Amino acid sequence: MCIRDRSTWDKIQMVEAPGDTIDKKVLDEELDKQKEWHRVIIIDHEGNVVTSRKLTGALSAEEMKLIMESAEDRDRIVGPGYSICGDHFDVLRFHPPLVFGRRGGSNEGEGEGITYCRIKSKVDGKYIHFVITYILPMISARVVPQMLDFAKKFRTLYTSN
């Protein structure tokens, strides 16, 4: 997704979300509705996994650090890419607060895309980090808007209190 229109970028940054804190049960129910997503990781500003789906193991400390720093330094993420539970993903696009890429190819369902989004909590202003993967032939043009809508809607899910 290349954001050429500055007003579109501003809408992503400035969208309003509901003011009530969403509990984990509601969050999990909403994640279960996302049938086109494969793996999901939601991390708070302190590096705590708020919730996850379909991970093949635990994230290492280095994997967690890289996820949380994804929007900070293009060279740090585009060069080495991501590693999620030992699976390597090449990063193809760096447009903070969005970062995305993929691993494998589209033949016989072996490819998997990845998208990262960082958004501020409406409650305390601290960052929440969202990572989703999706199986090809699903494409980022379909999944990125879904993820943004989800992140905007549920950015009140976690507070530091």
DSSP file (Angstrom, degrees, kcal/mol; ACC not computed):
  #  RESIDUE AA STRUCTURE BP1 BP2  ACC     N-H-->O    O-->H-N    N-H-->O    O-->H-N    TCO  KAPPA ALPHA  PHI   PSI    X-CA   Y-CA   Z-CA
    1    1 A M              0   0    0      0, 0.0     2,-0.7     0, 0.0    97,-0.1   0.000 360.0 360.0 360.0 116.3    0.0    0.0    0.0
    2    2 A C        -     0   0    0     91,-0.0     2,-1.1     0, 0.0     3,-0.2  -0.923 360.0-148.2-105.7 117.6    1.6    3.2   -1.1
    3    3 A I        +     0   0    0     -2,-0.7     6,-0.0     1,-0.2     3,-0.0  -0.737  30.7 160.1 -90.5 102.0   -0.1    6.2    0.5
    4    4 A R        +     0   0    0     -2,-1.1     2,-0.7     1,-0.1    -1,-0.2   0.733  55.8  74.6 -92.1 -26.6    0.1    9.0   -2.1
    5    5 A D    >>  -     0   0    0     -3,-0.2     4,-1.6     1,-0.2     3,-0.8  -0.802  67.9-154.1 -95.3 116.5   -2.7   11.1   -0.7
    6    6 A R  H 3> S+     0   0    0     -2,-0.7     4,-2.4     1,-0.3     5,-0.2   0.816  94.3  59.9 -60.4 -31.8   -1.7   13.0    2.5
    7    7 A S  H 3> S+     0   0    0      2,-0.2     4,-1.9     1,-0.2    -1,-0.3   0.863 102.9  52.3 -67.4 -33.2   -5.4   13.2    3.6
    8    8 A T  H <> S+     0   0    0     -3,-0.8     4,-1.8     2,-0.2    -1,-0.2   0.924 109.2  50.0 -64.3 -43.8   -5.6    9.4    3.5
    9    9 A W  H  X S+     0   0    0     -4,-1.6     4,-2.0     1,-0.2    -2,-0.2   0.914 109.5  51.2 -59.4 -44.3   -2.5    9.3    5.7
   10   10 A D  H  X S+     0   0    0     -4,-2.4     4,-2.6     1,-0.2    -1,-0.2   0.867 106.4  54.7 -63.3 -36.7   -4.0   11.8    8.1
   11   11 A K  H  X S+     0   0    0     -4,-1.9     4,-1.1     1,-0.2    -1,-0.2   0.891 107.5  50.1 -64.1 -38.5   -7.2    9.7    8.4
   12   12 A I  H  < S+     0   0    0     -4,-1.8     3,-0.3     1,-0.2    -2,-0.2   0.922 116.8  41.3 -63.8 -42.8   -5.1    6.6    9.4
   13   13 A Q  H  < S+     0   0    0     -4,-2.0    -2,-0.2     1,-0.2    -1,-0.2   0.852 121.4  38.5 -73.2 -35.6   -3.4    8.7   12.1
   14   14 A M  H  < S+     0   0    0     -4,-2.6    -1,-0.2    -5,-0.2    -2,-0.2   0.392  76.4 135.1-104.6   2.2   -6.3   10.6   13.4
   15   15 A V     <  -     0   0    0     -4,-1.1     2,-0.3    -3,-0.3    -3,-0.0  -0.190  50.8-128.3 -57.6 141.4   -9.3    8.2   13.4
   16   16 A E        -     0   0    0    106,-0.0    -1,-0.1     3,-0.0    -2,-0.0  -0.655  23.5-165.1 -89.8 147.9  -11.4    8.2   16.5
   17   17 A A        -     0   0    0     -2,-0.3   136,-0.1     1,-0.1   137,-0.1  -0.845  36.2 -74.8-126.1 163.7  -12.1    5.0   18.3
   18   18 A P        -     0   0    0      0, 0.0   104,-0.1     0, 0.0    -1,-0.1  -0.226  38.6-133.7 -56.5 150.5  -14.7    4.0   21.0
   19   19 A G  S    S+     0   0    0      2,-0.1     2,-0.2    -3,-0.0    -2,-0.0   0.610  75.0  91.7 -85.4 -12.9  -13.8    5.4   24.5
   20   20 A D  S    S-     0   0    0      1,-0.1     2,-0.3   103,-0.0   136,-0.1  -0.574  82.3-110.9 -86.5 146.7  -14.5    2.2   26.5
   21   21 A T        -     0   0    0     -2,-0.2     2,-0.5   136,-0.1   136,-0.2  -0.577  30.0-135.4 -73.0 133.7  -11.8   -0.3   27.2
   22   22 A I        -     0   0    0    134,-0.6     2,-0.1    -2,-0.3    -1,-0.0  -0.779  18.4-133.1 -91.3 129.5  -12.4   -3.6   25.3
   23   23 A D     >  -     0   0    0     -2,-0.5     4,-2.3     1,-0.1     3,-0.3  -0.388  22.7-107.5 -81.6 164.8  -11.9   -6.7   27.4
   24   24 A K  H  > S+     0   0    0      1,-0.2     4,-3.0     2,-0.2     5,-0.2   0.827 117.0  57.5 -61.8 -34.9   -9.9   -9.7   26.3
   25   25 A K  H  > S+     0   0    0      2,-0.2     4,-2.2     1,-0.2    -1,-0.2   0.933 109.2  44.8 -62.6 -45.2  -13.0  -11.8   25.7
   26   26 A V  H  > S+     0   0    0     -3,-0.3     4,-2.4     2,-0.2    -2,-0.2   0.919 113.3  51.6 -63.8 -43.4  -14.5   -9.3   23.3
   27   27 A L  H  X S+     0   0    0     -4,-2.3     4,-2.4     1,-0.2    -2,-0.2   0.934 110.4  48.1 -58.1 -47.8  -11.1   -9.0   21.6
   28   28 A D  H  X S+     0   0    0     -4,-3.0     4,-2.0     1,-0.2    -1,-0.2   0.883 110.2  52.0 -62.8 -39.0  -10.8  -12.7   21.2
   29   29 A E  H  X S+     0   0    0     -4,-2.2     4,-0.6    -5,-0.2    -1,-0.2   0.912 111.2  47.2 -63.0 -42.0  -14.3  -13.0   19.8
   30   30 A E  H >< S+     0   0    0     -4,-2.4     3,-0.8     1,-0.2     4,-0.4   0.881 110.0  52.6 -68.2 -37.6  -13.6  -10.3   17.2
   31   31 A L  H >< S+     0   0    0     -4,-2.4     3,-1.6     1,-0.2    -1,-0.2   0.878 101.6  60.6 -64.4 -36.6  -10.3  -12.0   16.2
   32   32 A D  H 3< S+     0   0    0     -4,-2.0    -1,-0.2     1,-0.3    -2,-0.2   0.745  98.2  59.6 -61.8 -22.4  -12.2  -15.2   15.7
   33   33 A K  T << S+     0   0    0     -3,-0.8     2,-1.8    -4,-0.6    -1,-0.3   0.630  80.7  90.6 -79.2 -14.4  -14.2  -13.4   13.0
   34   34 A Q    X   +     0   0    0     -3,-1.6     3,-1.0    -4,-0.4    -1,-0.1  -0.567  49.4 165.4 -85.9  79.3  -11.1  -12.6   11.0
   35   35 A K  T 3   +     0   0    0     -2,-1.8    -1,-0.2     1,-0.2    -2,-0.0   0.696  68.0  58.4 -71.9 -21.1  -11.2  -15.7    8.8
   36   36 A E  T 3  S+     0   0    0     -3,-0.2    99,-0.4    98,-0.1     2,-0.3   0.571  89.5  87.4 -88.4  -8.0   -8.7  -14.4    6.2
   37   37 A W    <   -     0   0    0     -3,-1.0    97,-0.3     1,-0.2     3,-0.1  -0.671  53.8-172.2 -89.7 146.0   -5.9  -13.8    8.8
   38   38 A H        +     0   0    0     95,-3.9     2,-0.3     1,-0.4    96,-0.2   0.833  67.6  15.8 -99.4 -77.8   -3.5  -16.7    9.7
   39   39 A R        -     0   0    0     94,-0.1    94,-2.4    15,-0.0    -1,-0.4  -0.756  67.2-169.5 -99.3 148.5   -1.3  -15.7   12.6
   40   40 A V  E     +AB  53 132A   0     13,-1.6    13,-2.4    -2,-0.3     2,-0.4  -1.000   9.4 177.4-138.1 135.7   -2.0  -12.8   14.9
   41   41 A I  E     -AB  52 131A   0     90,-2.7    90,-2.6    -2,-0.4     2,-0.5  -0.985   4.6-173.5-136.7 127.6    0.1  -11.1   17.6
   42   42 A I  E     -AB  51 130A   0      9,-2.5     8,-2.7    -2,-0.4     9,-1.2  -0.991  11.8-175.7-121.6 125.2   -1.0   -8.1   19.6
   43   43 A I  E     -AB  49 129A   0     86,-2.8    86,-3.1    -2,-0.5     6,-0.2  -0.944  16.3-136.3-125.1 137.6    1.7   -6.6   21.9
   44   44 A D    >   -     0   0    0      4,-2.6     3,-1.6    -2,-0.4    84,-0.2  -0.246  40.4 -90.0 -83.5-179.9    1.4   -3.7   24.3
   45   45 A H  T 3  S+     0   0    0      1,-0.3    83,-0.1    82,-0.2    82,-0.1   0.656 125.2  54.0 -67.6 -16.8    4.0   -0.9   24.8
   46   46 A E  T 3  S-     0   0    0      2,-0.1    -1,-0.3     0, 0.0    -3,-0.0   0.422 121.9-100.7 -97.2   0.3    5.9   -2.9   27.4
   47   47 A G  S <  S+     0   0    0     -3,-1.6     2,-0.4     1,-0.3    -2,-0.1   0.636  73.7 143.7  90.4  14.7    6.3   -6.0   25.2
   48   48 A N        -     0   0    0      1,-0.0    -4,-2.6     2,-0.0     2,-0.7  -0.741  54.0-124.0 -86.9 133.7    3.5   -8.1   26.8
   49   49 A V  E     -A   43   0A   0     -2,-0.4    -6,-0.3    -6,-0.2     3,-0.1  -0.688  24.1-172.1 -76.8 114.4    1.6  -10.3   24.4
   50   50 A V  E     -     0   0A   0     -8,-2.7     2,-0.3    -2,-0.7    -1,-0.2   0.919  68.2 -25.9 -72.9 -45.4   -2.0   -9.2   24.8
   51   51 A T  E     -A   42   0A   0     -9,-1.2    -9,-2.5    -3,-0.1    -1,-0.3  -0.972  62.5-171.7-161.2 160.4   -3.3  -12.0   22.6
   52   52 A S  E     -A   41   0A   0     -2,-0.3     2,-0.4   -11,-0.2   -11,-0.2  -0.977   8.4-150.5-153.0 162.9   -2.1  -14.2   19.8
   53   53 A R  E     -A   40   0A   0    -13,-2.4   -13,-1.6    -2,-0.3    -2,-0.0  -1.000  69.4  -7.9-139.6 137.8   -3.4  -16.8   17.3
   54   54 A K  S    S+     0   0    0     -2,-0.4     2,-0.2   -15,-0.2    -1,-0.1   0.697  74.0 162.5  55.6  29.4   -1.8  -19.8   15.6
   55   55 A L        -     0   0    0    -15,-0.1    -1,-0.2     1,-0.1     3,-0.1  -0.567  37.8-142.8 -75.3 145.0    1.8  -19.1   16.6
   56   56 A T  S    S-     0   0    0     -2,-0.2     2,-0.3    28,-0.1    -1,-0.1   0.363  75.3 -26.8 -89.4   5.5    4.0  -22.2   16.2
   57   57 A G  S    S-     0   0    0      0, 0.0     2,-0.2     0, 0.0    -1,-0.0  -0.966  90.9 -48.6 172.7-168.5    5.9  -21.4   19.4
   58   58 A A        -     0   0    0     -2,-0.3     2,-0.3    -3,-0.1    27,-0.0  -0.609  55.1-109.7 -88.1 149.8    6.9  -18.5   21.7
   59   59 A L        -     0   0    0     -2,-0.2     2,-0.1    26,-0.1    25,-0.1  -0.585  33.6-126.3 -73.5 137.8    8.5  -15.3   20.3
   60   60 A S     >  -     0   0    0     -2,-0.3     4,-2.5     1,-0.1     5,-0.2  -0.373  24.8-107.1 -76.4 165.3   12.1  -14.9   21.2
   61   61 A A  H  > S+     0   0    0      1,-0.2     4,-2.3     2,-0.2     5,-0.1   0.885 122.5  50.2 -60.4 -38.9   13.3  -11.7   22.9
   62   62 A E  H  > S+     0   0    0      2,-0.2     4,-2.3     1,-0.2    -1,-0.2   0.898 109.7  50.0 -67.9 -40.7   15.0  -10.6   19.7
   63   63 A E  H  > S+     0   0    0      2,-0.2     4,-2.2     1,-0.2    -2,-0.2   0.921 112.3  48.1 -62.0 -43.4   11.8  -11.2   17.7
   64   64 A M  H  X S+     0   0    0     -4,-2.5     4,-2.3     2,-0.2    -2,-0.2   0.920 111.3  49.9 -63.3 -45.1    9.7   -9.2   20.2
   65   65 A K  H  X S+     0   0    0     -4,-2.3     4,-1.5     1,-0.2    -1,-0.2   0.913 110.6  49.8 -61.2 -44.2   12.2   -6.3   20.2
   66   66 A L  H  < S+     0   0    0     -4,-2.3     4,-0.3     1,-0.2    -1,-0.2   0.896 109.8  51.0 -64.1 -40.8   12.2   -6.2   16.3
   67   67 A I  H >< S+     0   0    0     -4,-2.2     3,-1.4     1,-0.2     4,-0.3   0.949 111.0  48.2 -59.6 -48.0    8.4   -6.2   16.2
   68   68 A M  H 3< S+     0   0    0     -4,-2.3     3,-0.3     1,-0.3    -1,-0.2   0.754 115.4  44.6 -67.9 -23.8    8.2   -3.3   18.7
   69   69 A E  T >X S+     0   0    0     -4,-1.5     3,-1.8    -5,-0.2     4,-0.9   0.304  80.6 111.7 -99.4   8.4   10.9   -1.3   16.8
   70   70 A S  T <4 S+     0   0    0     -3,-1.4     7,-0.2    -4,-0.3    -1,-0.2   0.822  80.2  41.2 -53.8 -40.2    9.4   -1.9   13.4
   71   71 A A  T 34 S+     0   0    0     -4,-0.3    -1,-0.3    -3,-0.3     3,-0.2   0.421 104.7  70.6 -90.8   2.3    8.2    1.6   12.7
   72   72 A E  T <4 S+     0   0    0     -3,-1.8     2,-0.4     1,-0.2    -2,-0.2   0.880 103.9  20.3 -87.5 -41.0   11.4    3.2   14.1
   73   73 A D     X  -     0   0    0     -4,-0.9     4,-1.3    -3,-0.1     3,-0.4  -0.925  54.1-160.5-143.3 109.5   14.2    2.5   11.6
   74   74 A R  H >> S+     0   0    0     -2,-0.4     4,-3.1     1,-0.2     3,-0.6   0.907  95.6  50.6 -54.9 -46.9   13.7    1.5    8.0
   75   75 A D  H 3> S+     0   0    0      1,-0.2     4,-1.0     2,-0.2    -1,-0.2   0.831 105.8  56.6 -65.3 -31.9   17.2    0.0    7.7
   76   76 A R  H 34 S+     0   0    0     -3,-0.4    -1,-0.2     1,-0.1    -2,-0.2   0.821 120.6  27.2 -68.7 -31.1   16.8   -2.1   10.8
   77   77 A I  H <X S+     0   0    0     -4,-1.3     4,-1.7    -3,-0.6    14,-0.3   0.816 117.7  52.9-102.9 -37.0   13.7   -3.9    9.5
   78   78 A V  H  < S+     0   0    0     -4,-3.1    13,-0.5    -5,-0.2    -3,-0.2   0.910 110.6  47.7 -70.1 -40.6   13.9   -3.8    5.7
   79   79 A G  T  < S+     0   0    0     -4,-1.0    -1,-0.1    -5,-0.4    -3,-0.1   0.990 126.0  22.7 -63.7 -63.1   17.4   -5.4    5.6
   80   80 A P  T  4 S-     0   0    0      0, 0.0    -2,-0.2     0, 0.0    -1,-0.2   0.752  95.1-157.0 -80.1 -22.6   17.0   -8.3    8.0
   81   81 A G     <  -     0   0    0     -4,-1.7     2,-0.3     9,-0.1     9,-0.2  -0.294  32.3 -50.1  75.9-167.9   13.2   -8.7    7.8
   82   82 A Y  E     -F   89   0B   0      7,-2.2     7,-2.8    -4,-0.1     2,-0.4  -0.702  35.8-159.6-102.6 154.5   11.1  -10.3   10.5
   83   83 A S  E     -F   88   0B   0     -2,-0.3     2,-0.6     5,-0.2     5,-0.2  -0.971  11.3-175.4-129.4 121.0   11.5  -13.6   12.2
   84   84 A I  E >  S-F   87   0B   0      3,-2.6     3,-2.1    -2,-0.4   -28,-0.1  -0.953  76.3 -24.8-119.8 111.3    8.2  -14.9   13.8
   85   85 A C  T 3  S-     0   0    0     -2,-0.6    -1,-0.1     1,-0.3     3,-0.1   0.857 128.7 -49.7  53.4  37.7    8.6  -18.1   15.8
   86   86 A G  T 3  S+     0   0    0      1,-0.3     2,-0.5   -29,-0.0    -1,-0.3   0.287 111.7 121.6  88.2 -10.1   11.7  -18.9   13.7
   87   87 A D  E <   -F   84   0B   0     -3,-2.1    -3,-2.6    16,-0.0     2,-0.3  -0.773  57.6-136.9 -88.7 125.6    9.9  -18.3   10.3
   88   88 A H  E     -F   83   0B   0     -2,-0.5     2,-0.4    -5,-0.2    -5,-0.2  -0.648  19.1-171.6 -87.3 136.2   11.7  -15.6    8.3
   89   89 A F  E     -F   82   0B   0     -7,-2.8    -7,-2.2    -2,-0.3     2,-0.3  -0.995  19.0-135.1-124.2 130.0    9.7  -12.9    6.4
   90   90 A D  E     -C  102   0A   0     12,-2.5    12,-2.0    -2,-0.4     2,-0.5  -0.676  21.3-131.6 -78.5 137.2   11.3  -10.5    3.9
   91   91 A V  E     +C  101   0A   0    -13,-0.5    10,-0.3    -2,-0.3     3,-0.1  -0.824  31.2 170.4 -93.1 125.5   10.1   -6.9    4.5
   92   92 A L  E     +     0   0A   0      8,-2.0     2,-0.4    -2,-0.5     9,-0.2   0.691  61.1  36.9-107.7 -26.8    9.0   -5.4    1.2
   93   93 A R  E     -C  100   0A   0      7,-2.5     7,-2.1     2,-0.0     2,-0.5  -0.995  52.9-171.8-136.0 136.5    7.3   -2.1    2.2
   94   94 A F  E     +C   99   0A   0     -2,-0.4     5,-0.2     5,-0.2   -20,-0.1  -0.896  27.2 143.0-128.3  99.1    8.1    0.4    5.0
   95   95 A H  E >   -C   98   0A   0      3,-2.6     3,-3.0    -2,-0.5   -24,-0.1  -0.647  55.0-109.1-135.0  74.5    5.4    3.1    5.4
   96   96 A P  T 3  S+     0   0    0      0, 0.0     3,-0.1     0, 0.0    21,-0.1  -0.151 107.0  30.0 -49.5 134.7    5.1    3.7    9.2
   97   97 A P  T 3  S+     0   0    0      0, 0.0    21,-1.3     0, 0.0     2,-0.4  -0.949 126.6  58.6 -86.7  15.1    2.9    3.0   10.9
   98   98 A L  E <   +CD  95 117A   0     -3,-3.0    -3,-2.6    19,-0.2     2,-0.3  -0.868  53.7 169.6-109.7 140.0    2.6    0.1    8.4
   99   99 A V  E     +CD  94 116A   0     17,-1.8    17,-3.3    -2,-0.4     2,-0.3  -0.986  12.9 168.8-140.2 134.0    5.3   -2.4    7.5
  100  100 A F  E     +CD  93 115A   0     -7,-2.1    -7,-2.5    -2,-0.3    -8,-2.0  -0.993   9.2 135.2-150.1 161.1    4.7   -5.5    5.4
  101  101 A G  E     -CD  91 114A   0     13,-2.3    13,-2.6    -2,-0.3     2,-0.3  -0.815  28.5-127.0-168.0-155.5    6.3   -8.3    3.5
  102  102 A R  E     -CD  90 113A   0    -12,-2.0   -12,-2.5    11,-0.3     2,-0.3  -0.979   2.7-136.7-164.9 172.8    6.1  -12.1    2.9
  103  103 A R  E     + D   0 112A   0      9,-2.2     9,-2.4    -2,-0.3   -14,-0.1  -0.971  66.0   4.6-137.8 153.5    7.9  -15.4    2.8
  104  104 A G  S    S-     0   0    0     -2,-0.3     7,-0.2     7,-0.2     2,-0.2  -0.164  86.1 -75.3  70.7-167.6    7.8  -18.2    0.3
  105  105 A G        -     0   0    0      2,-0.2     6,-0.5     6,-0.1    31,-0.2  -0.594  34.1-105.2-121.1-177.1    5.9  -18.1   -3.0
  106  106 A S  S >  S+     0   0    0     -2,-0.2     3,-1.0     4,-0.2     2,-0.3   0.488  78.2 116.8 -91.6  -2.9    2.4  -18.3   -4.2
  107  107 A N  G >  S-     0   0    0      1,-0.3     3,-1.9     2,-0.1    -2,-0.2  -0.491  92.0 -14.8 -70.4 129.7    2.6  -21.8   -5.5
  108  108 A E  G 3  S-     0   0    0     -2,-0.3    -1,-0.3     1,-0.3    -2,-0.1   0.770 119.7 -65.6  52.0  34.6    0.4  -24.4   -3.8
  109  109 A G  G <  S+     0   0    0     -3,-1.0    -1,-0.3     1,-0.1    -2,-0.1   0.692 100.2 127.1  69.2  20.2   -0.3  -22.1   -0.8
  110  110 A E    <   +     0   0    0     -3,-1.9     2,-0.2    25,-0.1    -4,-0.2   0.614  48.3  90.6 -85.7 -10.8    3.3  -22.1    0.5
  111  111 A G        -     0   0    0     -6,-0.5    25,-1.8    -7,-0.2     2,-0.4  -0.557  53.3-171.3 -88.0 150.5    3.5  -18.3    0.7
  112  112 A E  E     -DE 103 135A   0     -9,-2.4    -9,-2.2    23,-0.2    23,-0.2  -0.981   9.0-150.9-142.6 126.7    2.6  -16.2    3.7
  113  113 A G  E     -DE 102 134A   0     21,-3.2    21,-1.8    -2,-0.4     2,-0.4  -0.576   9.7-155.0 -91.9 159.7    2.3  -12.4    3.9
  114  114 A I  E     -DE 101 133A   0    -13,-2.6   -13,-2.3    19,-0.2     2,-0.4  -0.996   8.6-173.4-136.6 141.6    3.0  -10.3    7.0
  115  115 A T  E     -DE 100 132A   0     17,-2.6    17,-2.4    -2,-0.4     2,-0.4  -1.000   3.9-165.4-137.0 135.4    1.7   -6.9    8.1
  116  116 A Y  E     +DE  99 131A   0    -17,-3.3   -17,-1.8    -2,-0.4     2,-0.4  -0.936   7.8 179.5-117.3 141.2    2.6   -4.8   11.1
  117  117 A C  E     -DE  98 130A   0     13,-2.4    13,-3.0    -2,-0.4     2,-0.5  -0.994  10.8-162.0-140.7 136.2    0.7   -1.8   12.3
  118  118 A R  E     + E   0 129A   0    -21,-1.3     2,-0.3    -2,-0.4    11,-0.2  -0.976  18.4 168.8-117.6 130.4    1.5    0.5   15.3
  119  119 A I  E     - E   0 128A   0      9,-2.2     9,-2.6    -2,-0.5     2,-0.3  -0.993  33.3-112.2-141.8 147.0   -1.3    2.6   16.7
  120  120 A K  E     - E   0 127A   0     -2,-0.3     7,-0.2     7,-0.2     2,-0.2  -0.576  33.3-113.4 -81.2 139.1   -1.7    4.7   19.9
  121  121 A S     >  -     0   0    0      5,-2.9     4,-1.7    -2,-0.3    35,-0.2  -0.486  15.6-142.7 -64.2 134.9   -4.1    3.7   22.5
  122  122 A K  T  4 S+     0   0    0     33,-0.5    -1,-0.1    -2,-0.2    34,-0.1   0.774  97.9  52.9 -69.6 -25.4   -6.9    6.2   22.8
  123  123 A V  T  4 S+     0   0    0     32,-0.4    -1,-0.2    35,-0.2    36,-0.1   0.951 130.7   4.1 -78.2 -51.5   -6.9    5.7   26.6
  124  124 A D  T  4 S-     0   0    0     34,-0.3    -2,-0.2     2,-0.2    -1,-0.1   0.434  89.5-120.4-121.0   0.7   -3.3    6.3   27.5
  125  125 A G     <  +     0   0    0     -4,-1.7     2,-0.2     1,-0.3    -3,-0.1   0.556  67.9 131.8  75.6   6.9   -1.5    7.3   24.3
  126  126 A K        -     0   0    0      1,-0.1    -5,-2.9    -6,-0.1    -1,-0.3  -0.628  62.1 -95.0 -93.9 154.4    0.9    4.4   24.4
  127  127 A Y  E     - E   0 120A   0     -7,-0.2     2,-0.4    -2,-0.2    -7,-0.2  -0.371  27.8-162.9 -74.2 142.9    1.6    2.2   21.4
  128  128 A I  E     - E   0 119A   0     -9,-2.6    -9,-2.2   -84,-0.2     2,-0.5  -0.983  15.0-146.3-116.8 134.2   -0.1   -1.1   20.7
  129  129 A H  E     -BE  43 118A   0    -86,-3.1   -86,-2.8    -2,-0.4     2,-0.4  -0.899  12.5-168.6-109.0 126.6    1.6   -3.3   18.1
  130  130 A F  E     +BE  42 117A   0    -13,-3.0   -13,-2.4    -2,-0.5     2,-0.4  -0.950   6.4 178.5-115.0 131.3   -0.4   -5.5   15.7
  131  131 A V  E     +BE  41 116A   0    -90,-2.6   -90,-2.7    -2,-0.4     2,-0.3  -0.997   5.7 171.7-130.1 128.5    1.1   -8.2   13.5
  132  132 A I  E     -BE  40 115A   0    -17,-2.4   -17,-2.6    -2,-0.4     2,-0.3  -0.965  14.3-158.6-129.8 153.0   -0.9  -10.5   11.3
  133  133 A T  E     - E   0 114A   0    -94,-2.4   -95,-3.9    -2,-0.3     2,-0.3  -0.891   8.1-168.2-121.9 160.6    0.0  -13.0    8.7
  134  134 A Y  E     - E   0 113A   0    -21,-1.8   -21,-3.2    -2,-0.3     2,-0.4  -0.991  24.0-113.6-148.1 148.5   -2.1  -14.3    5.8
  135  135 A I  E >   - E   0 112A   0    -99,-0.4     3,-1.8    -2,-0.3   -23,-0.2  -0.703  48.8 -89.2 -89.0 130.5   -1.7  -17.1    3.4
  136  136 A L  T 3  S+     0   0    0    -25,-1.8   -25,-0.2    -2,-0.4     3,-0.1  -0.450 109.8  51.7 -64.9 144.1   -1.2  -16.3   -0.3
  137  137 A P  T 3  S+     0   0    0      0, 0.0    -1,-0.3     0, 0.0   -25,-0.1  -0.953  96.2  92.9 -87.4   6.8   -3.0  -15.9   -2.7
  138  138 A M  S <  S-     0   0    0     -3,-1.8     2,-0.3  -102,-0.1   -25,-0.1  -0.377  71.8-149.2 -55.6 142.9   -4.6  -13.4   -0.2
  139  139 A I    >>  -     0   0    0     -3,-0.1     4,-1.9     1,-0.1     3,-1.4  -0.819  23.7-114.7-123.1 160.3   -2.9  -10.1   -0.8
  140  140 A S  H 3> S+     0   0    0     -2,-0.3     4,-2.8     1,-0.3    -1,-0.1   0.816 110.7  68.3 -61.7 -31.6   -1.9   -7.1    1.3
  141  141 A A  H 34 S+     0   0    0      1,-0.2    -1,-0.3     2,-0.2    -3,-0.0   0.786 110.6  35.4 -60.8 -25.7   -4.4   -4.8   -0.6
  142  142 A R  H <> S+     0   0    0     -3,-1.4     4,-0.9     2,-0.1    -2,-0.2   0.856 122.9  41.8 -89.8 -42.9   -7.2   -6.9    1.0
  143  143 A V  H  X S+     0   0    0     -4,-1.9     4,-2.7     2,-0.2     5,-0.2   0.851 103.3  62.8 -80.9 -37.2   -5.7   -7.5    4.4
  144  144 A V  H  X S+     0   0    0     -4,-2.8     4,-2.7     1,-0.2     5,-0.2   0.927 104.9  46.9 -59.8 -47.3   -4.1   -4.2    5.3
  145  145 A P  H  > S+     0   0    0      0, 0.0     4,-2.4     0, 0.0    -1,-0.2   0.895 112.4  51.6 -61.5 -36.8   -7.4   -2.3    5.3
  146  146 A Q  H  X S+     0   0    0     -4,-0.9     4,-2.4     2,-0.2    -2,-0.2   0.933 111.5  47.0 -61.2 -45.2   -8.9   -5.0    7.4
  147  147 A M  H  X S+     0   0    0     -4,-2.7     4,-3.1     2,-0.2     5,-0.2   0.915 111.3  50.3 -64.4 -43.7   -6.1   -4.8    9.9
  148  148 A L  H  X S+     0   0    0     -4,-2.7     4,-2.6     2,-0.2     5,-0.2   0.918 111.3  48.6 -61.2 -43.6   -6.3   -1.0   10.0
  149  149 A D  H  X S+     0   0    0     -4,-2.4     4,-2.3    -5,-0.2    -1,-0.2   0.921 113.9  46.9 -62.0 -43.0  -10.0   -1.1   10.7
  150  150 A F  H  X S+     0   0    0     -4,-2.4     4,-2.3     2,-0.2    -2,-0.2   0.937 113.3  47.9 -63.5 -47.4   -9.5   -3.7   13.4
  151  151 A A  H  < S+     0   0    0     -4,-3.1    -2,-0.2     1,-0.2    -1,-0.2   0.902 113.4  47.7 -62.5 -42.3   -6.6   -1.7   15.0
  152  152 A K  H >< S+     0   0    0     -4,-2.6     3,-0.8    -5,-0.2    -1,-0.2   0.914 113.5  47.7 -64.5 -42.9   -8.6    1.5   15.0
  153  153 A K  H 3< S+     0   0    0     -4,-2.3     3,-0.3     1,-0.2    -2,-0.2   0.868 122.0  33.9 -66.6 -37.1  -11.7   -0.1   16.4
  154  154 A F  T >< S+     0   0    0     -4,-2.3     3,-1.7     1,-0.2    -1,-0.2   0.035  76.0 115.3-112.4  26.4   -9.9   -1.9   19.2
  155  155 A R  T <  S+     0   0    0     -3,-0.8   -33,-0.5     1,-0.3   -32,-0.4   0.526  74.5  62.9 -74.8  -1.1   -7.1    0.5   20.1
  156  156 A T  T 3  S+     0   0    0     -3,-0.3  -134,-0.6   -35,-0.2    -1,-0.3   0.265  73.5 103.7 -96.9  10.2   -8.7    0.9   23.4
  157  157 A L  S <  S+     0   0    0     -3,-1.7     2,-0.4  -136,-0.2    -1,-0.2   0.733  81.9  31.3 -69.0 -22.6   -8.1   -2.8   24.2
  158  158 A Y        -     0   0    0     -3,-0.3     2,-0.3    -4,-0.1   -34,-0.3  -0.994  59.3-178.3-142.2 134.1   -5.2   -2.3   26.6
  159  159 A T        -     0   0    0     -2,-0.4  -115,-0.0   -36,-0.1    -3,-0.0  -0.896  34.5-124.9-124.1 160.1   -4.1    0.4   29.0
  160  160 A S              0   0    0     -2,-0.3    -1,-0.0     1,-0.2  -116,-0.0   0.487 360.0 360.0 -81.7  -1.4   -1.0    0.5   31.1
  161  161 A N              0   0    0      0, 0.0    -1,-0.2     0, 0.0    -3,-0.0   0.483 360.0 360.0 -74.2 360.0   -3.1    1.0   34.3
